[in-house]
């Protein structure tokens, strides 16, 4: 299972949440950034609809598979 951690950090004169080196927009307070990260985490954990996906692997081969829509990541907000 994929795990995502949103960390609340100071950023660009305010506060933001960060995951895997990517920052959100800046918020005026730590609480506002934390609330936004919690909202995003809830959205990512919500199941979706099944969908056909296609992707290219590192060797240039294309694959097709069905994403069930229920294989959601485990998400945590830290800070």
C-alpha positions as CSV (number, residue, x, y, z in Angstrom):
1,X,0.0,0.0,0.0
2,X,1.2,3.5,-0.9
3,X,1.8,5.8,2.1
4,X,1.8,9.6,1.8
5,X,2.8,11.9,4.6
6,X,1.9,15.6,4.4
7,X,4.3,17.6,6.6
8,X,3.3,21.1,7.8
9,X,6.2,23.5,7.2
10,X,7.1,27.2,7.0
11,X,7.2,28.2,3.3
12,X,7.2,31.4,1.3
13,X,6.5,33.7,4.2
14,X,3.7,31.5,5.6
15,X,2.8,27.8,6.1
16,X,2.3,25.0,3.7
17,X,2.0,21.3,3.5
18,X,4.7,19.3,1.7
19,X,4.7,15.7,0.4
20,X,7.7,14.1,-1.5
21,X,9.4,17.5,-1.9
22,X,6.3,19.3,-3.4
23,X,4.8,22.2,-1.6
24,X,1.2,23.4,-1.5
25,X,0.2,27.0,-1.8
26,X,1.1,29.1,1.3
27,X,-1.4,29.7,4.1
28,X,-1.3,32.5,6.7
29,X,-1.2,30.2,9.7
30,X,-0.1,26.7,10.7
31,X,-3.7,25.8,11.6
32,X,-4.9,26.8,8.1
33,X,-2.2,24.7,6.4
34,X,-3.0,21.8,8.7
35,X,-6.7,22.0,7.9
36,X,-6.0,22.1,4.2
37,X,-3.7,19.0,4.5
38,X,-6.4,17.1,6.4
39,X,-9.0,17.9,3.7
40,X,-6.6,16.8,0.9
41,X,-5.9,13.6,2.9
42,X,-9.6,12.8,3.2
43,X,-10.1,13.3,-0.5
44,X,-7.2,11.0,-1.4
45,X,-8.5,8.2,0.9
46,X,-12.0,8.4,-0.6
47,X,-12.7,5.5,-3.0
48,X,-13.3,6.3,-6.6
49,X,-14.7,4.6,-9.7
50,X,-13.0,1.8,-11.5
51,X,-11.1,3.0,-14.6
52,X,-9.0,1.6,-17.4
53,X,-5.5,3.1,-17.2
54,X,-2.5,2.8,-19.5
55,X,1.1,3.6,-18.7
56,X,4.6,3.2,-20.1
57,X,7.3,1.4,-18.1
58,X,11.0,2.3,-17.9
59,X,11.7,0.1,-20.9
60,X,9.3,1.8,-23.2
61,X,6.6,-0.9,-23.1
62,X,2.9,0.1,-22.7
63,X,0.6,-1.6,-20.3
64,X,-3.2,-1.4,-19.7
65,X,-4.9,-2.4,-16.5
66,X,-8.0,-1.7,-14.5
67,X,-7.7,0.5,-11.5
68,X,-10.4,-0.7,-9.0
69,X,-10.8,2.7,-7.4
70,X,-10.6,1.2,-4.0
71,X,-6.8,0.9,-3.8
72,X,-6.3,4.2,-2.0
73,X,-3.1,5.3,-0.2
74,X,-2.6,5.5,3.5
75,X,-2.3,9.2,4.2
76,X,-1.0,11.0,7.4
77,X,-0.6,14.7,8.3
78,X,2.4,15.5,10.4
79,X,3.3,18.7,12.2
